[in-house]
């Protein structure tokens, strides 16, 4: 009798936890890590040892924690680049390409302008990066409006065009003549470099995602524009009947999203690389896209999903050197986390 009551208590607690979105996401993450632990055991490694090294190399040290912060900067901005268009029913898969164009535009300002002070140079680079990413995202909206081409296709394919576009410059006109033949631009002057924080690689570009999250949250949840964007995303025909200019909101949402991805590119070249080179982004835009979908495009939840992905990515780098585990294994873990979060969310909808 007592065991039946205990079992019923456990079941009631489980259902109450599962009904909470945050708790459900945490359960999904633990499930993904458990499945990945089984995978690690199958290939002959100790899951406890792997997870211990992963924790010590990320959250367990000052250097590791700063590296997590470094990775979060572009992740959050790229996630917002997917989140804001999603509010009006758009799927922006082009964060990677928009990041590249933003990096290219801000690099042009850094190496070809004569702005003397850091307080003028960095804002100029940020504006150029934002405009570059916005224009690249705007091409998808132009094709959608004038040629009825789905933005999923155009934003996805434009990623590869952007990468090749940047390569044309770093292998050609912008190639550093003193770079011993390596395809990258001249190093930025000191006024074009984001200052670091506490003698780590974490830099003042951290301000960009913080401001982006706060501004996005306030804009979407506290303004009439945000309410209208939700109406457009929910039912564009009904929104038109209410007199809401649907096309205007679609254009603005996509331009802002692309601009934020462009800022991610600016933060990478100014805060980390200090020049433009091929492969400036190691799938940062795609990781941000995944983080946004895991967070259901919620700006506040994006902080948590980007933090988790950053830990996994940095932990993968640590394990590649200290645990003899291929970094590609961490992509499996990211995929498991994504499928678990989305799967638990789908299961919850079916039970309603």
N, C-alpha and C positions, 0 to 999 in steps of 0.2 A: 504493500500500500504506500509506504514511504517512498519507494523507488519510483512508483507511478507519478506521485506528486512532484518528485524532483525532476523527472523527465518532462512533465507538463510545464514546470517552471522554466526549464531550459528552452523548451520550444517557444513559450511565450516571449522570453527574452530575445531569442533569435528573430522572431517575427517583428518585434518592436525595433530591433536594430536594423533589420533589413528594410523597414519602411522609411528609414532616414537616408536621404541621398548621400550624405557625407560618409555615414557608417557603411553604406552599401559599397561605395567606392573603395573604402579602406579594406573591406572584406575581399573585393575583387583583386586589389593589389596583393594582399597576402596569399590569395589563391594562385596568382601568377608566379609569385616568388616560390611557392611550394612546388608548383609544377616544374619550374626551372631548376629547383633543387634536385628533383627526381632526375631530370635530364643530366645534371652535373654528375650525379651518382652513377648513372648508366655509362658515362664515358670514363669512369674510373677515378673521379676526383671527389674530395670530401666537401660536401656543400657547406658545412659549418666553417671550415677553413676558408673557403672562397668568400663567403659572406663576411667573415671577420676581416679579411684583408680588404674587402671592398669598403667596409665601414671605416676601418682605420685610415684608409687612403683618401677618404672623402670627408665625412663629418668628424673623424677622429683626429684631425690635424689642422693647423692654421692654413697651411699651404693647400691642402685638399679642399677645405671649406671655401677658400678664396677662388679656387678653380671652379667649384660649383657655381659661385656667383658670376664668374666670367662667362660660363656657358649659359647661364640663365638670361643674361642681357639680350642676346639675339633671339633666344627661344621665346621669351615673353613678347618681344616686338613682332616676331613672325607669327606667333599665336594670335595676337590682336589683329594682324593683317588678314587672318582667316575668320576671326570672330565677328568683326564689325560687318563685313559683307554678308555673313550668314544671317544677320538680323533682318536683312531685306530679301532673304531667299537665294542669295548668290553663294556659289562654292568657289572660293579663290584658292586654287592649288598652285598659284604662281609666286608664292612668297620667296622661293629660292631665286627665281629670275629677277624679281623686284629688288631683292637684296643685292644682287650683283650690279644692277643698274644704279642703285643708290650708292654703292661703293665706288663705281666708276665716276659718277657725277661729283661726289665729294672729293675724290682724288684729283679730278680736274681742277677744282678750286684750290686744293692744297699745293699743287705743283706749278700752276700757271698764274695764280694771283699774287699780288704783292702786299697782301694785308699784313701789317706789321705786328699786331698784338694777338695774343691767344683769345682774348675776350671778343674780338671781332672775327677772327678766323674760324673758330669752332662753330659759332652760330651760322656763319656763311656756309660751312661745309654741311651742317645739319640741314639747312634749308635746301641746299642743292641735292643732298641725298633724298630728302622727302619728296622734292619735286620730281627727281628722276624715277623713284619707285612709283609715284602716283601716275606719271605719264605712261610708264610701262603697263600698269594695271588698267589705265584708261583705254589702251588699245583693245583690250578684251571687250570692254563695254561698247566701244565703237563697232566692233565686228558683230556683237550681239544685236545692237540696235539696227544697223544698216544692212547686215547680211544674215541675221538670224542664226549666228553661229553660237553654239553653247559655250558659255564661259569656262566650263570644266576643261574642254578640249583646248581652247586658246591659251588659258593660263598655264596648263600643263606643258604644252609644246613650247610656249614662249620661254620657259625656263632654259631650255637647251639653246635657243636662239640667243638669249642674254649671255650665257656662258661663252658662246662662240664670239659674240660681239665684243666682250671684254678681252678675249684672247687676241683679237685683231689688234687691239691697242697695245697690250703688254708685250706681244711679240713683234710689234711694229713701231708706230710713231712714238709711243710712250716708253719704249724699252730703255732701260738705264744704260747709257754708253759705257759707264764704268762698272758694269755689273758682271764682267767676265763671261758674257754671253747668256747669263741666266735671264729668263723672261719675267722681269718685274720692273716696276718704275723706280725712279730715284726715291730715296728715303725722304720722308716728310721733314720739314723744318720743325723746330721745337714748338712753335706756335700752333702747329697743326696736329699736335699729339695730345690726346686726352691724358691729364695727369693721373697717376696711380694713387691708390689708397693704402696707407699703412705698409709701404714697402712690399707690396704684393703685385700680382698681375691684374688684380681687380682695379678698375679705373672709374673715372667720373662719368663714363657712359652709363653707369648704374642709374643716374638721374632719369635717363630717357624712359626705361620701362616703368619706373615708379610713377612718373608724371603721366605716362600713357595709360597705366591701369586706373589711376585716380580719375583722370579726365574721361576715359571711356565709361567707367562706372557711373560717374555723375551725369554724363551726357545721355547715356542710354536709360537710366532709371529716374532721373530727376528733371528732365526737360520734355517739352511737347514734341520736339524733334525725335527724341528717343521713342516716345509712344507711337508716333507716326511711323517710324521705322519698323517697329514691331507689327503694326497694322499692315504695312506693305509686305513684310515677310510672311505674315499669317494668311492673308487673302488679298492679293493685289487688286483683284476686280472690285471687291468691296471697298478697298481703300480709294480707288478711283471714283466710285459712286459717292464717297464722302467728300470728294473734292481734293484729296491728297495728290500732289504731283508725283506719281510713282517713279517716273523716269528720273526726276531730279534727285530723289532719295537714293535710287540705285547708283547713279553716277557718283554722288557724294560719298556713299559708303565704300564704293570700290576705290575711289581716289584716296580716301583716308587710309584704307587698309594697305594699299600699295605704298603710300608714303611712309607708313610705320615700318614696313619691311625694308624700305630704302634707308630709314634711320638705322636699322640693324646692320646694314652694309656699311654705313658711315662709322658706326661704333667699332666694327671689326677692323677696318683699315686704319682708323685713327687711334683706337685704344689698344690693339693687339699687334697688327702686322707692321704698321707705320709705312707701308707702301702697298701698291696694288699688284697682285700676282695671279696666275691661274689657280683655280681651286681655292679661292679666298673663302668659300663657304664649304664646309664638310657636311652637306645636307642639313644646314641649320634651318632653312626655310621649310623643308619637309618635316623636320622634328617639331617645329612650331605648329605646323598644320595638324599633326597628330595630337599635340598637347591641347589644341583648341577643341578638337572633336572629343577627346577624353573628358574635357571640362564642360562639354555640352555648350560651348561657346560663351560660358559665363566668365566675365573678366576677373572676378575674384578667385574663382576656382582654377583659373589658368595659372595663378601663382603656384598652387600646389602641384599641378601636373607638370609644369616646367621644372619645378624643384626636383621632382621625382626623376624626370628624364635626365636632368643634369647630373644627378647622383649616379644614375646608371651609366651614362656616357663617360664621366670622369672615372668611375669605378672600373669600367672596361679598360681604360688606358692604364690604370694601376695594375689590373690583373694581367694585362698583356706583358708587363715587365716582371712583376713579382710572383704571379701565379701561373705563368706559362699557359694562359688561356687565351685563345684567339679573341681579338676585340670584336669580331663578327658575332661571337656568342652573345654579346650584350644586345645586339640587334634582335636576337631571338627573345631575350627577356623583355625588351621594349614592345615587341609584337605581342607577346603573351599578356603584358599589362594592358595594351590597347584592346585586344580581343576580350579580355576578362571584364574590363570596365564596360565596354559596349554590350557584351553578352549579358552581364548582370542587369544592365539597364533595359535591355530587350525583354529579359525574363520578367522583370518587374512590370512592364507594360502589359504583358500577356496575362498576368495574374490579377490585374485591376478589373 
